[in-house]
Amino acid sequence: MIRRIKRVAPLQAGKMLGLLYACMGLIFIPFFMLAGMAGAFTQMLIKGQRQQQQLR
């Protein structure tokens, strides 16, 4: 038997969307943080290599 949604309470929909956004944040935020750290680390390596080349 197929059930159809006849109406949606705005408060309940807001709770569900909030929960969905929170779960998505827990999944995707660590990847963005790792990408940011990798970019900062790469920039530090490039800066260190330039300083070593200037000392030679």
C-alpha angles and dihedrals in degrees: 000000000000118000123207126209107237100180140000124215109227094223093051091047089050091052092050093048090048090052091047092050091047092053092047090050092052090052101042105031095072090056092052090048092051091049091051092048091048090052092049091047092050091050091051090051092050091048091049092050091051091051091050091051091051092052093055 
